[in-house]
């Protein structure tokens, strides 16, 4: 079977694994106070051009979203996201489980649009009964989006301007940020994100680490955020496992190199699909490709390829996702193209 279902099927990049082996028997303090975790934090601050930022390491994307959102919101507040946003669709109610509602706005091309956000907030506060409702407490987006599309610097800046007008922090989910950064169409850097939003994270789980997400608060974290992590069961005693991995990832610009094979592979695949006349569900420039297949053809493809069934198009057609990763080989792409 060819694996094109997700970007975390493999273990980790050889350089990450080698560094874990080299440091394995060192006796280090726990809870992220070890030298590798401290080094990783400093390297991330340098990459973000944000020396005063606070950096925390968590094990996974859902965990990062849940802990950050719960840490930022008052108990009567909710998180605004587009209706296709990850926290609104694919996190099993993790945000709601903390007592915070996800407030959704229709997406456009997989993205939350600044004007739609402004209209939503204007309408919310226009009525006389808004005090009876869940109060908007932050705005959530992801880069890249759930459909593999990208926010431009202008789009994200426009969203942030609306957030500032309503005193709402902007939170960027970067589970696939490593792939977004190296996509040719992208014009946002880590330094840009550090200027534009109040919090974001760089996802390692999908970008060559065994596990791990680096949460960055460019302007400083909420009071006692470390305690919030602990309280929600998200603090690792062996914090070194995350620290060593991120220290390696942010050495010699590996974080900017590791995702490039995924984009090259995805572009080759999309070009072949276009040549063969396949229908695309959305125009995605990143490592996720969404195509529409007749259900019978989808069943045939499933005999040889592991892919993700995304959503029903109509009675006879389904949207599937083909996802490349940092480890996708040229040979695997050749085989998939031949099958298609």
N, C-alpha and C positions, 0 to 999 in steps of 0.2 A: 504493500500500500504506500502511495505517495502522501506525505503529510503536508497539507496546505490549509489546515483548519485554524491554526492560530500562530502566534509568534513567541510561544513559550513552551513548545513541545520538547525542545532539547534541554540539556542541563545548563551548562554555563560556558562562557568563552574560555579557551585553554589558558589564557593569561590569568584569568580570575581563579580558575581551578588550581593552577600552579602556585599562586600566591597563598591560597588557603592551605595547601600542603606545606609550603615553606614555613608558615607561621603556626601550624597546627599545635605543636607541643610547647609553644611559649605560654608561660603563666601570666595572665593579664587580669587587671581588675574588671569588674562587670558593669552592666547597665550603661554601656557607651562611654565609660570614662577611660578607656584604654587609648594608647598612643595612636593606633591606626584610625580609630573613629575620630579622634581630635584632628588628626592630619587630614582626613577626608573632608571634614567640615571646613577647614581652612582652604583646601583646594577648590571646593564648591563656591565659597565666598569669592575667591579670586576669579573663577570662571564667570560668575554673575556680576562682577565689578560692584559687589555689595559687601564691603568689609564689616558693616555693622549688623548684618543679617543674623538671624538665628536659624540653625539647621538641626533637624531631627530625622532619625532613621526609623522607618516602620517596615514591616515585612511584606505588605501587599497593598494593592490599589484600593480595594474596598475598605480595608482597615484604615488607610490613610484618609480616604474621603470621610469616613464615619467619625474618626477622631478629630480631624480638623474642623468639620462642620459643627460637631457637638461642642468643641472648644471655643468656637467663635459666637455661637448663638445663645441668646437668652432663652429661658424655657418656654416663652410664648412666641418664639420666632421660627420661621421656616426658611428654606433655601430655594431660591428661584433658579430654574434650569429650563432649557428647551425640552419639549416633550419626547425627543429622542435621546436626551442626555443619559449618560451611563447611570447616574444615581436615580433617574426616573424609571429606568427600564431593566437594567441588568444587575441590580444589587440586592434583589430579594427583600426589599423594604428595609435595608440596613440603616438608612437615615431615619426612617419613620420609627424604627426600633429604639432610637435614642429619644423619641418624643418630639421630633421635628419633622414637620410635613414638607414634602417637595412640592413647590408651587410651579406649575408648568406653563410655558408659553410655546405656541406652535413654532417648530423649527423651519428654517429655510435653507436648503442645501446642507442640512445637518447642523446648522449653526443658529445661535441666538443673535438676533439682529438688534442693534442699538435702538432704532426707532420703535420697534415692537416692545422692547423693554421699557422705554420711556412712556409709551402709551399705556402699558399695563400698570405702571406705577401711578400715572396721572389718574387713571380710572379708579384704581384702588383707593386713593386718598380723596377722590372727589365725593364719594358717598358719605353719608352721615353715620353709617354703621360700621366703619372699618375697625373700630375698637373691639367689635365683637368677633373679629376674624383673626386668623393666623397672620402675624405681622411679618413682612419681608425682612430678612435679617442679613442675607448675603446673596451674591450672584455667583452661580457655578457654570463654568464652561470647561471643555476639554480641548487640548491641542496635541494630536489631531482629534477630530471629532469621532463620534461613534460610526460615522459613515466614511471615515478616512479623509474628510475635507479639512482645509486649513483656514484658520483665522489669519488675515493679514494684519500687519502692524496698525494700519489705519482702522480696521474693523475693531480690533481689541482696544485701541485707544478710545474709540467712540463709545464702546461699551463702558469703559472705565469712567468716562466723563459723565455718563448717566449715573453710574454708581456713586461718584463723588457728590453729585447734586442731591442725592437722596441718602448720603452718609452710609452707603452699603459697601462692605469689602468685596473685592473681586477675587475669586478663587479659581485658579486654573489647574485642572486635573491633567497631569503630564505623564500618564501611564505609558503613552507612546510618544512622548516628547523627543526621545532620542531619534526616532525615525523622522519626526516632523522637522527637526533642525537640519537634517541633511537632505531633505527634499528640495530639488532645484527651485520650485515655485515658492518656497518659504522665504519670508523677509524678516522674521522675528528671531532674535538671539536671546540667550539667557540674560544678558544685560538688559535687553529691552523688557523682558518679562519682569525683571526685578524692579524696573522703573514704573511699569504700568499697573501691576497688580499687587494686592496686599499679601497674597500667599499663593505658592504654586509648588508642585513637586515634580521631580525628575524620576521617571519610572525605570527601575532596573530589572524588574521581574521579566518584562517583555523585551528587554534590550541587553541580554547577555549575562545577567546575573542569575544565580540560583534563586534568589528572592531579594526584595528590598526596594523601597521607595525613599527618596531624599526629599523631605518637606522643608521648604525654604520660606521664611518670613522676612522679606527684604527690609522691612521697617521695624522689625522686632516682633516677637511672639506675644500672644496674650499672657496675662499673669498666670504663673504656675502651669504652663502648658505641659511641662514634663510630668507634673502630677496628674494632669488629665490623661496623658498616655498611660500611666501606671494604673489609674482608676478604671480605665476601660480594658484592662488586660492586654495591652498592646506593647508593654515594655519587655524587651528581651533581656534576660540575665546575661546571656552570652552575646552582648551587643557587638562584640568583636567580629562576629560572623557577617554583620552588615558593614561595619567599619572597614574591614580588610577589603571587601568587594568594592565599595565605593572609592576607597583610597586608590585601588588599582584602576578602576574605571576612569577616574579623573587625573590619572598620570599620563603624560605624553599624549594628551588629547585623544585617548582611546574612546572617550564618550562621543567624540565627533567622527570617529572612523568606524565604530562597531556596527552602526546601522546602515551604512552605505550599500552593502551587498543586498539588503532587503529591497531597497529602492531600485537598484539596477535590475534585480530579478523581477520585480513587479512591473517595471516599465517594459521589459522584454515580453512578459506575459500579456500585458494589455495590447501591445502592438500586434501580437499574434492573434489575439481575440478580435481586434478590429479588422485585421486582414481576412479573417474567416467569417466576419459578419455577425458576430455575437452581439446581443443587445445588452448595454450597460444600464444598471439601475440608477447609478449616480456617477458623476465624473470625479473620481478620487485620484489625487496625484501621489498618495503615500503608499504604504505597504499593504493596504487593504483594497481588494478589487471585488466589486459587486456586479454580478451578471444575472440575467434572467434566463432560466432554462425551462423547457417543457418538462413536465413531471416525469415522463418516461425516460427522457435523456438524463435527467438528474439521477434516476435510479440506476441507469447504466454507468454513469460516471462514479457513483458511490461504490461500485464493485472494484474500482482501482485507485480511487483518490479519496482521501480523508479531507472533507471540507465542512464548512459551517452552513447549515440551513438557516437563512436569516429571517425571511418573512414570506408570506403568501402573496403572490402577485394577483392571481385570479384562480379560477377553478382548475385550470390546466397548466399554470406556470408558477414557478417559485423563484425568489431571489436567493442566490447562494453567495457566500463570501469565500474568496480564495485569498489566503493571507501568507505573505512571505516573511522571513525572519532574518536576523543577522547570520544565521547558519545555513540558509537556503543555498544549495549548490546549483551551479550552471547545469549540471547533468539532470538534476531533479526538474528544473524548468523545461529542459529539452523533452524529457519524458512526458511531462504534463501537456506541453504543446502538441506533441504527437498524438496523445490520447484525445485531446479536444478537437 
